[in-house]
Structure formats: structure tokens, C-alpha cells
Amino acid sequence: MYVVVSRLHLLQSAYLEKFSTLVIQGLGFNTLKTALLGIPQGAFVVIWIAGGALMDAHLPKNSRTIVCALFMLPTISGGLGFLLGPDDANVGLLICL
């Protein structure tokens, strides 16, 4: 179960992290603004990963799968936001990133 959940999380976050600059540029931002919008996203990812590690350290033993599943929910909701949201809502699509 842990291997399946970790692989699914890896697939979601890896593609989103790699192609987020292309998505931001596709929303009509130039290269400088794309780089500036990527800074808070990178900081949030670092805080999110550290929070998951700290949460896993303080929860009972063998709770890694639950923590990983909980930390996948924002990625899933962001993907659904991209899929179901209107194309002209740039601010909403940036929040879904």
C-alpha cells in the first residue's frame, strides 16, 4: 500500500513541479513574472515537505501511509481545479498550481 501511494504522489507532484513554469507562461505571463511566481511556489513546497516529515515524526508508528494520503489531497484538488475550472480564470488557475 505504501509503495502504491508513494508512486502516485510522485507522479502527481513531479509533473506539476516540472511543468508549472510552462503552465504559468501559458497563462500569459512573461519569463520574469514566471520566475517571480515560481519563488513562492518553491518555498511552499519546501515548507510542505518539512511539515509532512515533522507530522510523520510526531504521529504514531506506521502512520506514513495516512500522512502521504493526506498530503496528496491538495495535489488532487489542484488537478481537479485545472480540469474543471474555466480557462479565463487566471487567478484561480494560479491558485490551483
N, C-alpha and C positions, 0 to 999 in steps of 0.2 A: 504494500500500500504506500509506504513512504517513497519508494522508488518511482511509482507512477505519479504521485502528487508532485514530487520534486521535478520530474521531467516535464510535466505540464506547465509548472510555474516557469521553468527555464525557457520553454518555447514562447510563452506569452511575453515575458519581460525582455528576453533577448531581442526579439523582433521589434518590440516597441522602442527599446533603447537605441537600437542601431538605426532605425528608420525615422526616429522622431524629428530629426533635422529636416529630412525630406518632406515630412508631413507639414512642419511649420512653414517651410518655403512654399509648399503648395497652397497654403492659406493666404499667400500674397505678401509675405514679409521678405525683406532683402537679407543678404548674408549677415550683416552686422546685427540686425534685430533678431535674426535666428540664433546667433551665438549668444546674444544677451538673454533671450528667452530660455536658452538651454542651461544657463547657470543656476537658476532656482530649481529647475528640474533635477539637475545633478546633485544639488545639496539635499533636496528632498529624498532622493534615492539613498544617499549615504545615511541620513537620519532614519529612514525606514528600515534599512538593513540592520543598523545598530539597534534599533528598537526591537526588531524581531529576535536578535541574538540575546538581548537583555531579557526579553519576555520568556524566551525558552530557558534561560538560565534560572529564572525565579519560579517557573511553574513546576509541578511535579514531574518526576522522571517519566520518560516515554510519552511526552506530550508534543513532540516535534511535528507530528503529522497534523495535529489540530492547529498549531501555530502556523504552519505552512499553508493550510487550507484557509485560515482566517486572513492571512496576508495576501492570498490570491484574489480575494473579493474585490478590492479596488481595481485590479487589473482587468478583471472580468467586467466590472461595471463601466470602466473606461472604454473597453472594446465595444460594449453594447451601446454606449453613448455615440461612438463613431458610426456604428452601423445604423442606429435608429434616429440619430439627430439630423436636423435639417442641414443642408450643405452651406447655407449662407450664414449660419450662426458661428462666426469665427471665435468669439469669446468662449462659447460653450464647447467647441471642439478643442480649444487650447486647454480648458479645464479637464477634458477627458484624457488628455495626454498624461 
